[in-house]
Structure formats: C-alpha cells, structure tokens
Amino acid sequence: MTIPTFEEAVSRIVQKDPRFAERAYFFLKEALDFTMQRIEEQENGAQRHVSGQELLEGFRDYALSKFGPMASTVLKEWGIRNGGHVGEMVFLLIEEDVFSKQPEDSLDDFKGFMSFRRAFEEPYEFQEQSN
C-alpha cells in the first residue's frame, strides 16, 4: 500500500467531508509540528507521541501566534469551532494514514478540554476593555 502525500490525503478528505476547509488541515499539521518541536525542546531533544490535550494546547498557542485577535474568526471560517473539531480532523488524517495514533488515543481526548471562547477571544477582551 502506498502512503498518500499529505496534500492527496487532504484532498480526499475534503471531497468526502467538506465540513473543514482544506487550509485548516495544513494549519493543523503546522500546529502539530510546532507542538512536537516545543516538546522536543522541553524534553532535551526527545521525541514522543503527542497527546490530544498537548496538541490542543499547541494548536491554541500556534493559532494565537499566527493570527492574534483574529484567531477565532479564522478558525470559524475554516469550520473549526471547538476542540472536538480538531480531534475529528486528526482522526480523519489518521484514517488516511498520514497521522498516527496510539491504541489509547480517542476522539474524547479532544472534547471538553478547551473552550475556544476562553482560548481565542477572552485574552483580547480585557485589552479592549482597558483601552
């Protein structure tokens, strides 16, 4: 079996399930790379599997660094409105053999952990009120 390129996998996913924009999958991959690099730095170069919670934290931090106060708007435009959506995208990529998972990994790892409002909107609400 040939492993598809990331681009091929995303194209197939979006054709079958258009809920999330194609660009969202590329951003998710960038956020995973960001998260893995951060873990490697924290663990002196050690590589390991990234948990759902760790990925969501990295996803949040990466989105805020790239889009700032527009992060929530951009993610919503791409169809991403909560951590569960990030998990659904991860598992769609796993089905296409471009992401991997451990036996204990589950979609539930992405649900209820992070409020998108708290993660992407509240950090900027205080700044607006104090101006």
Protein Blocks (a to p, Z undefined) as FASTA:
>chain_A
ZZddfklmmmmmmmmmmmbcfklmmmmmmmmmmmmmmmmmmngopacdddfklmmmmmmm
mmmmmnmmmlmmmmmmnopabfklmmmmmmmmmmnopaccdfkbcfklmgokacfklmmm
mmmmmmmmmZZ
